[in-house]
Amino acid sequence: MRRTKVAQIFKKTGNLRAVQLLLGHTKMDSTVRYLGVDLDDALTLLEGIDL
């Protein structure tokens, strides 16, 4: 359930940082690996997010 819910949030919002915070990950690459997202795609999305 945990992975499914955050995967749905990521798909709807594209907000990788929000997913990282929800999961309590300190490193973005941990979140990327957890979701099974391609790193280049994740970085492209991340560039569009104001941190």
N, C-alpha and C positions, 0 to 999 in steps of 0.2 A: 504494500500500500504506500509506503513512504516514497519509493522510487517512482511509482505511477503518478502520484499526486504532483510531485515536483516536476516530472517530465511534462505533465499537462500544463502546469504553470509556465514552464519554459516555452512550450510550443505556442501558447496563447499570447505571451508577452514578449518573448525573445529576450527577456531580462535575465541574463546569466548571473549578474551580481545579486539580484534578489534571491535566486535559487541558492547561491553560495551562502547567503546569510541564513536562509531558512534551514539549510542543512548543517550549519555551524562549521563549515569548512574554512580554514584559514588561507588555503591556497586555491587559486582559481583552477589550476590544473587538476586538482583533486575533484572538483565539481565537474569539470569537463569529462574526466575519465568515468566518474560515477554515472553521468548521463549518457555516455557513449557518443558524445558529440565530437566531430572532427575538430581538431585544434584550430585549424585555419578558419573554419566557419565560426567557431566560438570567438576568436579574436576579432573577426569582422563585425560580429554583433556587439562585442564589447566596445569597439571603437565608437559606436553610435550611442553609447550610454554615458551619461554624465555622472562621474563618481564624485 
